[in-house]
Amino acid sequence: MNKLILLLLSSIFALPGFAQINKINVNPSGVNVNTNGATTVFLSFGRLVNQVPVEAFWCGEVKQTPLGTECEPNTLFGQLPIRYDLSRINPAGIFTDIMSIPPSVARRAYQAAQQGASSAFFYVRRFVSTVGEPDEYVAVTCRLAGGGARVPFSLLDVTIVADTETPVLFIKTGEKAPGLIAEIYYNGTGQLKGRWEVVFPGEEPPTARDLLTEASLPIEERGLQRRYTELERFNTFLPPTGKFILPGPDPRKIPTSVDGLYLLLLRIEASADKEGDSNLAVVGGSGVVHSGAVAGFPIPPLRYYVGNSRSDIITEKEGRLALLLPAENAKLAAQAPIDFSWVEVKQGALYRLEAKNSQGQLVLSAFVQSGTTSYRAPNWLQDKLPDGELRWRIVALNFSGRVVQKSDWRSFKIATTAK
């Protein structure tokens, strides 16, 4: 009789429109999350065969279907925002997902629990077949807890602050930099280790992926982030208190000898974390991926400017679009890279750099996304300036493409080479 039932079930699930439940595995499959704030967890999904991940939802209840564990539609708490989606899939079929739970989702789950629902909710990922097979749903159980030791060690917010009252850090050439600290908000407890690095003027700037913590990357990408000049290392234990002030590098080590724009980077390395480690053996791989100090966002660098003439931004009011470098009436060396930099405004979603020659002709127009406040001009720009004179400004646009602010025009001169 039992064999007959098994045979019937096998026949049913072999029919078109049915898929094997939980063919895709996930680890960890259950985690503790912060009831009162955000939570970030490193997840590994494995055994993907001709499948790609699509949207992800949080919900209070799930149901078992032939396609896997799906959300009950009337219990949805939210969807993973695109800006938080740092997922990656490798050729071996292992999908790395950074589950960043917003505080709003945790709050809705807590309110549902107050009304008698379960204290656990679910994160459900949908996978779509690339060869016409049915979709598949995989769920992770999220258990409401505090933000203490039993929650995965993750960074929630990081801000590098200088010991100065000016909105933009501007240092005279050769002077010692002010003291710096990093304000870090986090969940869980663990070892915070990493290094301070500096990007010199003219160096290729880091990408957003370079600014992620190491634990936010899949195992095959770790060690491939762009490296810069190391200033100092740190290794300290963070107790489960939720906030930590990390001292910056020794100000005497911060370079100020060359004029231009510098970027000071806080690079956080991965550490072992029992609550958030991902076991790849469960998902078809091998080994354990340590995810201590995972973060769902790039750590913003501190920009500082070195020069003998103080920038006008020091006296500008905050919130005003203003230019930084090149300074007014600056004289640049021939054939040297031309780096433009400015201070962004809150309303700006896109920035347009405009540059004109001495005859008023537009010789350069370039767009830069919000979050990037510098632009290196192409080499051919100097060929369009027979007398070496250039005027430039920045125009800020909102998400609708409307102009919200324009900076003043600024002029500088490039030394011409003898022919």
Kinemage of the C-alpha trace (Angstrom):
@kinemage 1
@onewidth
@group {chain A} dominant
@subgroup {mainchain}
@vectorlist {calphas} color= white
{ca met a 1} P 0.000 0.000 0.000
{ca asn a 2} L 2.795 2.416 0.961
{ca lys a 3} L 4.633 1.638 -2.282
{ca leu a 4} L 1.471 2.387 -4.262
{ca ile a 5} L 1.089 5.812 -2.558
{ca leu a 6} L 4.724 6.677 -3.240
{ca leu a 7} L 4.327 5.654 -6.880
{ca leu a 8} L 1.230 7.857 -7.251
{ca leu a 9} L 2.969 10.842 -5.667
{ca ser a 10} L 5.989 10.387 -7.927
{ca ser a 11} L 3.707 10.338 -10.950
{ca ile a 12} L 1.894 13.508 -9.857
{ca phe a 13} L 5.057 15.535 -9.305
{ca ala a 14} L 6.444 14.331 -12.641
{ca leu a 15} L 3.555 16.045 -14.440
{ca pro a 16} L 4.161 19.429 -16.127
{ca gly a 17} L 3.617 22.328 -13.724
{ca phe a 18} L 4.988 20.498 -10.677
{ca ala a 19} L 8.495 20.863 -9.279
{ca gln a 20} L 10.320 19.118 -6.477
{ca ile a 21} L 9.870 21.031 -3.210
{ca asn a 22} L 13.061 22.612 -1.813
{ca lys a 23} L 15.303 21.438 -4.644
{ca ile a 24} L 17.316 24.598 -3.956
{ca asn a 25} L 18.911 24.622 -0.508
{ca val a 26} L 19.815 27.618 1.645
{ca asn a 27} L 22.173 28.088 4.588
{ca pro a 28} L 21.611 29.370 7.166
{ca ser a 29} L 17.932 28.444 6.881
{ca gly a 30} L 16.983 30.208 10.122
{ca val a 31} L 18.445 33.272 11.874
{ca asn a 32} L 17.744 35.558 14.828
{ca val a 33} L 16.989 39.152 13.825
{ca asn a 34} L 16.800 42.460 15.655
{ca thr a 35} L 13.242 43.299 16.717
{ca asn a 36} L 13.987 47.019 17.071
{ca gly a 37} L 16.060 47.786 13.999
{ca ala a 38} L 17.727 46.593 10.841
{ca thr a 39} L 19.445 43.222 10.393
{ca thr a 40} L 21.865 42.026 7.715
{ca val a 41} L 22.597 38.332 7.099
{ca phe a 42} L 24.823 36.515 4.577
{ca leu a 43} L 22.889 33.688 2.851
{ca ser a 44} L 24.052 30.993 0.436
{ca phe a 45} L 21.600 29.282 -1.932
{ca gly a 46} L 22.814 26.211 -3.770
{ca arg a 47} L 21.981 23.633 -6.422
{ca leu a 48} L 20.609 26.132 -8.919
{ca val a 49} L 20.211 24.450 -12.322
{ca asn a 50} L 19.300 26.757 -15.199
{ca gln a 51} L 17.680 29.091 -12.662
{ca val a 52} L 18.088 32.759 -11.803
{ca pro a 53} L 16.884 34.616 -8.683
{ca val a 54} L 14.268 37.326 -8.979
{ca glu a 55} L 12.350 39.169 -6.242
{ca ala a 56} L 12.405 38.515 -2.510
{ca phe a 57} L 9.644 39.164 0.035
{ca trp a 58} L 9.159 39.119 3.792
{ca cys a 59} L 5.897 37.711 5.108
{ca gly a 60} L 4.333 36.565 8.355
{ca glu a 61} L 3.102 33.172 7.127
{ca val a 62} L 4.049 30.711 4.398
{ca lys a 63} L 2.406 27.772 2.685
{ca gln a 64} L 3.847 24.630 1.141
{ca thr a 65} L 3.111 24.222 -2.567
{ca pro a 66} L 4.570 22.072 -5.355
{ca leu a 67} L 6.772 25.091 -6.147
{ca gly a 68} L 8.255 25.294 -2.643
{ca thr a 69} L 7.579 27.526 0.361
{ca glu a 70} L 5.542 30.531 -0.773
{ca cys a 71} L 4.321 33.602 1.107
{ca glu a 72} L 0.697 33.870 2.117
{ca pro a 73} L -0.301 36.941 0.068
{ca asn a 74} L -2.284 38.596 2.866
{ca thr a 75} L 0.687 38.536 5.284
{ca leu a 76} L 3.315 40.398 3.209
{ca phe a 77} L 5.557 42.720 5.239
{ca gly a 78} L 7.720 44.101 2.447
{ca gln a 79} L 9.980 43.475 -0.537
{ca leu a 80} L 13.783 43.613 -0.699
{ca pro a 81} L 14.597 47.122 -2.023
{ca ile a 82} L 16.714 47.201 -5.171
{ca arg a 83} L 19.314 49.409 -3.471
{ca tyr a 84} L 19.878 46.665 -0.866
{ca asp a 85} L 20.227 43.839 -3.405
{ca leu a 86} L 23.906 42.805 -3.452
{ca ser a 87} L 23.277 39.248 -4.634
{ca arg a 88} L 25.641 37.345 -6.934
{ca ile a 89} L 25.532 33.917 -8.599
{ca asn a 90} L 28.661 31.985 -9.589
{ca pro a 91} L 29.174 29.400 -12.373
{ca ala a 92} L 28.895 26.538 -9.852
{ca gly a 93} L 25.250 27.425 -9.192
{ca ile a 94} L 25.792 28.906 -5.715
{ca phe a 95} L 23.883 32.129 -5.168
{ca thr a 96} L 25.117 34.585 -2.528
{ca asp a 97} L 22.419 36.822 -1.076
{ca ile a 98} L 22.796 39.641 1.446
{ca met a 99} L 19.488 39.776 3.312
{ca ser a 100} L 19.129 43.377 4.543
{ca ile a 101} L 15.968 43.595 6.644
{ca pro a 102} L 14.767 47.215 6.947
{ca pro a 103} L 13.518 48.402 10.366
{ca ser a 104} L 10.035 48.837 8.869
{ca val a 105} L 9.770 45.078 8.214
{ca ala a 106} L 10.943 44.195 11.735
{ca arg a 107} L 8.405 46.653 13.137
{ca arg a 108} L 5.536 45.083 11.171
{ca ala a 109} L 6.590 41.605 12.306
{ca tyr a 110} L 6.665 42.801 15.931
{ca gln a 111} L 3.221 44.376 15.625
{ca ala a 112} L 1.848 41.133 14.159
{ca ala a 113} L 3.356 39.191 17.080
{ca gln a 114} L 1.685 41.588 19.526
{ca gln a 115} L -1.651 40.731 17.917
{ca gly a 116} L -1.140 37.012 18.480
{ca ala a 117} L 0.796 35.917 15.381
{ca ser a 118} L 3.982 33.847 15.551
{ca ser a 119} L 7.150 35.673 16.604
{ca ala a 120} L 8.884 34.304 13.508
{ca phe a 121} L 8.485 35.607 9.975
{ca phe a 122} L 9.957 34.545 6.652
{ca tyr a 123} L 12.225 35.745 3.854
{ca val a 124} L 11.173 34.091 0.588
{ca arg a 125} L 13.232 34.157 -2.626
{ca arg a 126} L 11.708 33.232 -5.977
{ca phe a 127} L 13.830 31.545 -8.638
{ca val a 128} L 12.864 31.443 -12.304
{ca ser a 129} L 13.926 28.754 -14.746
{ca thr a 130} L 15.752 29.817 -17.900
{ca val a 131} L 14.547 26.712 -19.777
{ca gly a 132} L 10.808 26.948 -19.156
{ca glu a 133} L 10.584 24.890 -15.947
{ca pro a 134} L 8.287 26.039 -13.086
{ca asp a 135} L 9.397 28.706 -10.621
{ca glu a 136} L 10.774 27.685 -7.245
{ca tyr a 137} L 10.403 29.374 -3.851
{ca val a 138} L 12.860 29.021 -0.955
{ca ala a 139} L 12.254 30.437 2.536
{ca val a 140} L 14.501 31.510 5.433
{ca thr a 141} L 12.989 31.700 8.932
{ca cys a 142} L 13.609 34.997 10.760
{ca arg a 143} L 13.156 34.788 14.544
{ca leu a 144} L 12.529 38.034 16.440
{ca ala a 145} L 15.186 38.664 19.087
{ca gly a 146} L 17.241 41.523 20.485
{ca gly a 147} L 20.259 43.006 18.758
{ca gly a 148} L 22.683 41.223 21.071
{ca ala a 149} L 25.031 38.269 20.952
{ca arg a 150} L 22.668 35.783 19.279
{ca val a 151} L 22.074 37.963 16.208
{ca pro a 152} L 24.558 37.768 13.284
{ca phe a 153} L 27.412 40.281 13.613
{ca ser a 154} L 26.623 42.920 10.994
{ca leu a 155} L 27.283 46.616 10.437
{ca leu a 156} L 24.207 48.840 10.196
{ca asp a 157} L 25.760 52.279 9.684
{ca val a 158} L 29.300 53.619 9.391
{ca thr a 159} L 30.284 57.292 9.278
{ca ile a 160} L 33.824 58.696 9.206
{ca val a 161} L 33.953 62.016 11.044
{ca ala a 162} L 36.750 64.592 11.185
{ca asp a 163} L 37.500 66.720 14.244
{ca thr a 164} L 36.582 69.953 12.480
{ca glu a 165} L 33.550 72.215 12.238
{ca thr a 166} L 33.844 72.767 8.482
{ca pro a 167} L 31.426 70.809 6.249
{ca val a 168} L 34.283 69.798 3.949
{ca leu a 169} L 37.749 68.831 5.143
{ca phe a 170} L 40.300 71.121 3.464
{ca ile a 171} L 43.956 70.936 4.532
{ca lys a 172} L 46.796 73.234 3.546
{ca thr a 173} L 49.709 71.561 1.827
{ca gly a 174} L 52.110 70.030 4.344
{ca glu a 175} L 49.882 70.606 7.375
{ca lys a 176} L 48.945 67.767 9.726
{ca ala a 177} L 45.462 66.365 9.240
{ca pro a 178} L 42.936 66.614 12.083
{ca gly a 179} L 41.952 63.622 14.164
{ca leu a 180} L 39.382 61.203 12.710
{ca ile a 181} L 36.957 58.651 14.101
{ca ala a 182} L 34.475 56.187 12.621
{ca glu a 183} L 31.047 55.919 14.268
{ca ile a 184} L 29.852 52.326 13.854
{ca tyr a 185} L 26.381 50.973 14.634
{ca tyr a 186} L 26.036 47.190 14.549
{ca asn a 187} L 24.145 44.061 15.575
{ca gly a 188} L 25.569 41.098 17.435
{ca thr a 189} L 29.100 40.794 18.715
{ca gly a 190} L 32.419 39.855 17.152
{ca gln a 191} L 35.905 40.790 16.102
{ca leu a 192} L 36.176 43.995 14.077
{ca lys a 193} L 39.359 43.900 12.047
{ca gly a 194} L 40.581 45.771 9.032
{ca arg a 195} L 42.720 48.669 7.874
{ca trp a 196} L 42.741 52.327 6.894
{ca glu a 197} L 43.784 53.071 3.313
{ca val a 198} L 44.196 56.272 1.310
{ca val a 199} L 43.591 56.985 -2.373
{ca phe a 200} L 46.037 59.579 -3.714
{ca pro a 201} L 45.100 62.227 -6.297
{ca gly a 202} L 45.223 60.749 -9.805
{ca glu a 203} L 44.693 57.126 -8.684
{ca glu a 204} L 41.752 55.143 -10.040
{ca pro a 205} L 38.930 55.668 -7.507
{ca pro a 206} L 37.253 52.659 -5.865
{ca thr a 207} L 33.978 51.302 -7.205
{ca ala a 208} L 30.935 50.786 -4.992
{ca arg a 209} L 31.804 47.076 -4.818
{ca asp a 210} L 35.347 47.945 -3.669
{ca leu a 211} L 33.802 49.822 -0.731
{ca leu a 212} L 31.791 46.836 0.544
{ca thr a 213} L 33.039 44.992 3.598
{ca glu a 214} L 34.818 41.741 2.744
{ca ala a 215} L 32.063 39.695 4.422
{ca ser a 216} L 29.503 41.147 1.988
{ca leu a 217} L 31.217 39.433 -0.969
{ca pro a 218} L 30.921 35.822 -2.140
{ca ile a 219} L 33.936 33.715 -1.283
{ca glu a 220} L 35.312 33.776 -4.853
{ca glu a 221} L 35.435 37.618 -4.908
{ca arg a 222} L 37.219 38.087 -1.612
{ca gly a 223} L 40.741 39.334 -2.054
{ca leu a 224} L 39.933 40.835 -5.466
{ca gln a 225} L 38.921 44.295 -4.268
{ca arg a 226} L 41.206 47.113 -5.378
{ca arg a 227} L 43.897 47.868 -2.772
{ca tyr a 228} L 45.421 51.246 -1.962
{ca thr a 229} L 48.158 52.625 0.288
{ca glu a 230} L 47.714 51.216 3.783
{ca leu a 231} L 48.025 53.658 6.688
{ca glu a 232} L 47.161 51.587 9.734
{ca arg a 233} L 45.544 48.319 10.833
{ca phe a 234} L 43.127 47.596 13.677
{ca asn a 235} L 41.720 44.510 15.402
{ca thr a 236} L 39.283 44.962 18.276
{ca phe a 237} L 36.441 43.053 19.904
{ca leu a 238} L 32.983 44.636 19.803
{ca pro a 239} L 30.700 43.751 22.743
{ca pro a 240} L 26.945 43.426 22.085
{ca thr a 241} L 26.211 47.101 22.836
{ca gly a 242} L 25.282 48.225 19.317
{ca lys a 243} L 27.638 51.216 18.957
{ca phe a 244} L 31.403 51.633 18.777
{ca ile a 245} L 33.752 54.564 18.136
{ca leu a 246} L 36.759 53.401 16.113
{ca pro a 247} L 39.767 55.744 16.320
{ca gly a 248} L 41.098 56.833 12.949
{ca pro a 249} L 44.685 56.476 11.772
{ca asp a 250} L 47.463 58.551 13.331
{ca pro a 251} L 47.044 62.061 11.803
{ca arg a 252} L 50.793 62.134 11.143
{ca lys a 253} L 50.350 59.205 8.734
{ca ile a 254} L 47.623 60.903 6.669
{ca pro a 255} L 49.353 62.311 3.539
{ca thr a 256} L 49.066 66.052 2.793
{ca ser a 257} L 52.166 66.668 0.694
{ca val a 258} L 50.531 66.692 -2.774
{ca asp a 259} L 47.683 68.990 -3.796
{ca gly a 260} L 44.413 67.397 -4.863
{ca leu a 261} L 41.505 65.228 -3.766
{ca tyr a 262} L 42.188 62.294 -1.425
{ca leu a 263} L 39.889 59.490 -0.288
{ca leu a 264} L 40.342 57.921 3.135
{ca leu a 265} L 38.928 54.377 3.121
{ca leu a 266} L 37.801 52.180 5.998
{ca arg a 267} L 38.302 48.580 4.865
{ca ile a 268} L 36.568 45.969 7.061
{ca glu a 269} L 37.709 42.338 6.788
{ca ala a 270} L 35.559 39.250 7.381
{ca ser a 271} L 35.672 37.510 10.760
{ca ala a 272} L 34.267 34.257 12.117
{ca asp a 273} L 30.704 34.533 13.417
{ca lys a 274} L 28.862 31.420 14.549
{ca glu a 275} L 25.439 33.070 14.253
{ca gly a 276} L 25.876 34.108 10.640
{ca asp a 277} L 28.428 31.749 9.085
{ca ser a 278} L 27.243 29.963 5.951
{ca asn a 279} L 28.004 26.252 5.468
{ca leu a 280} L 28.539 25.672 1.747
{ca ala a 281} L 28.427 21.876 2.181
{ca val a 282} L 24.665 22.204 2.695
{ca val a 283} L 24.208 23.944 -0.664
{ca gly a 284} L 26.470 21.818 -2.827
{ca gly a 285} L 29.847 23.432 -2.132
{ca ser a 286} L 32.527 22.889 0.482
{ca gly a 287} L 33.783 24.776 3.517
{ca val a 288} L 32.325 27.527 5.678
{ca val a 289} L 32.030 31.166 4.609
{ca his a 290} L 32.724 33.527 7.510
{ca ser a 291} L 30.442 36.535 7.408
{ca gly a 292} L 31.256 38.479 10.568
{ca ala a 293} L 30.948 42.258 9.886
{ca val a 294} L 28.689 41.831 6.856
{ca ala a 295} L 27.049 45.069 5.653
{ca gly a 296} L 24.345 45.743 3.100
{ca phe a 297} L 25.933 48.989 1.851
{ca pro a 298} L 29.289 50.375 0.670
{ca ile a 299} L 31.192 52.223 3.417
{ca pro a 300} L 31.408 55.859 2.286
{ca pro a 301} L 34.976 57.221 2.206
{ca leu a 302} L 36.062 60.496 3.775
{ca arg a 303} L 37.047 63.014 1.085
{ca tyr a 304} L 39.627 65.628 1.936
{ca tyr a 305} L 41.326 68.255 -0.176
{ca val a 306} L 44.889 69.467 0.010
{ca gly a 307} L 45.997 72.811 -1.417
{ca asn a 308} L 47.575 76.161 -0.590
{ca ser a 309} L 44.415 78.163 -1.312
{ca arg a 310} L 41.413 77.395 0.860
{ca ser a 311} L 38.281 76.343 -0.988
{ca asp a 312} L 35.265 78.647 -1.103
{ca ile a 313} L 33.210 75.789 0.304
{ca ile a 314} L 34.576 76.479 3.780
{ca thr a 315} L 32.440 79.628 3.913
{ca glu a 316} L 29.488 78.264 1.918
{ca lys a 317} L 26.281 77.243 3.676
{ca glu a 318} L 25.568 73.537 3.842
{ca gly a 319} L 23.103 72.388 1.227
{ca arg a 320} L 24.486 74.654 -1.497
{ca leu a 321} L 25.983 73.090 -4.610
{ca ala a 322} L 29.587 74.285 -4.714
{ca leu a 323} L 32.798 73.570 -6.597
{ca leu a 324} L 35.994 72.345 -4.973
{ca leu a 325} L 38.814 71.666 -7.422
{ca pro a 326} L 40.330 73.013 -9.641
{ca ala a 327} L 40.305 76.243 -7.655
{ca glu a 328} L 39.421 79.623 -9.173
{ca asn a 329} L 42.231 80.896 -11.444
{ca ala a 330} L 44.284 77.767 -10.772
{ca lys a 331} L 47.195 76.981 -13.094
{ca leu a 332} L 47.556 73.313 -14.009
{ca ala a 333} L 50.562 71.614 -15.531
{ca ala a 334} L 50.405 70.628 -19.200
{ca gln a 335} L 49.359 67.027 -19.911
{ca ala a 336} L 48.469 66.481 -16.239
{ca pro a 337} L 45.100 64.769 -15.514
{ca ile a 338} L 42.261 67.237 -14.957
{ca asp a 339} L 40.187 66.178 -11.955
{ca phe a 340} L 36.979 68.051 -11.201
{ca ser a 341} L 35.368 67.772 -7.737
{ca trp a 342} L 32.382 69.326 -6.006
{ca val a 343} L 30.039 69.035 -3.028
{ca glu a 344} L 26.725 67.320 -3.755
{ca val a 345} L 23.290 68.384 -2.512
{ca lys a 346} L 20.497 66.275 -1.031
{ca gln a 347} L 18.107 66.848 -3.945
{ca gly a 348} L 20.660 65.805 -6.565
{ca ala a 349} L 20.157 62.403 -8.200
{ca leu a 350} L 22.388 63.167 -11.191
{ca tyr a 351} L 25.072 65.774 -11.872
{ca arg a 352} L 26.025 67.301 -15.204
{ca leu a 353} L 29.496 68.758 -15.605
{ca glu a 354} L 29.723 71.480 -18.250
{ca ala a 355} L 32.997 72.923 -19.525
{ca lys a 356} L 33.508 75.733 -22.064
{ca asn a 357} L 36.571 77.141 -23.776
{ca ser a 358} L 37.534 80.817 -23.830
{ca gln a 359} L 35.223 81.402 -26.854
{ca gly a 360} L 32.219 80.142 -24.879
{ca gln a 361} L 31.915 76.891 -26.837
{ca leu a 362} L 30.803 73.809 -24.919
{ca val a 363} L 33.711 71.364 -25.156
{ca leu a 364} L 32.655 68.835 -22.503
{ca ser a 365} L 29.362 67.661 -21.024
{ca ala a 366} L 29.392 64.629 -18.728
{ca phe a 367} L 26.866 63.043 -16.350
{ca val a 368} L 27.803 61.589 -12.958
{ca gln a 369} L 25.517 59.656 -10.610
{ca ser a 370} L 24.744 60.778 -7.076
{ca gly a 371} L 27.343 59.599 -4.570
{ca thr a 372} L 30.250 60.357 -6.904
{ca thr a 373} L 31.587 63.863 -6.428
{ca ser a 374} L 34.533 63.822 -8.783
{ca tyr a 375} L 35.200 63.358 -12.483
{ca arg a 376} L 38.434 62.943 -14.461
{ca ala a 377} L 38.335 64.641 -17.839
{ca pro a 378} L 39.294 62.605 -20.936
{ca asn a 379} L 42.752 63.212 -22.402
{ca trp a 380} L 41.380 64.821 -25.558
{ca leu a 381} L 39.932 67.774 -23.624
{ca gln a 382} L 43.249 69.648 -23.650
{ca asp a 383} L 43.367 69.363 -27.454
{ca lys a 384} L 40.193 71.482 -27.605
{ca leu a 385} L 41.802 74.312 -25.606
{ca pro a 386} L 44.360 76.071 -27.838
{ca asp a 387} L 44.973 78.793 -25.248
{ca gly a 388} L 44.582 76.448 -22.256
{ca glu a 389} L 41.686 78.380 -20.694
{ca leu a 390} L 38.587 76.574 -19.425
{ca arg a 391} L 35.389 77.502 -17.552
{ca trp a 392} L 33.327 74.860 -15.779
{ca arg a 393} L 30.298 74.371 -13.557
{ca ile a 394} L 28.084 71.625 -12.110
{ca val a 395} L 24.322 71.304 -12.629
{ca ala a 396} L 22.311 69.127 -10.189
{ca leu a 397} L 19.245 67.235 -11.491
{ca asn a 398} L 16.558 65.433 -9.509
{ca phe a 399} L 15.036 62.007 -10.261
{ca ser a 400} L 12.672 63.614 -12.774
{ca gly a 401} L 15.538 65.181 -14.710
{ca arg a 402} L 14.673 68.706 -13.590
{ca val a 403} L 17.444 71.148 -12.657
{ca val a 404} L 17.443 71.781 -8.887
{ca gln a 405} L 20.696 73.764 -8.516
{ca lys a 406} L 23.515 75.232 -10.584
{ca ser a 407} L 26.937 76.194 -9.330
{ca asp a 408} L 28.710 79.378 -10.340
{ca trp a 409} L 31.126 79.226 -13.263
{ca arg a 410} L 34.795 78.830 -12.377
{ca ser a 411} L 37.858 79.398 -14.592
{ca phe a 412} L 41.346 77.931 -14.625
{ca lys a 413} L 44.235 77.708 -17.071
{ca ile a 414} L 46.329 74.823 -18.333
{ca ala a 415} L 49.921 75.501 -19.291
{ca thr a 416} L 50.444 75.067 -23.040
{ca thr a 417} L 53.325 73.014 -24.358
{ca ala a 418} L 55.728 74.494 -26.893
{ca lys a 419} L 55.361 73.094 -30.411
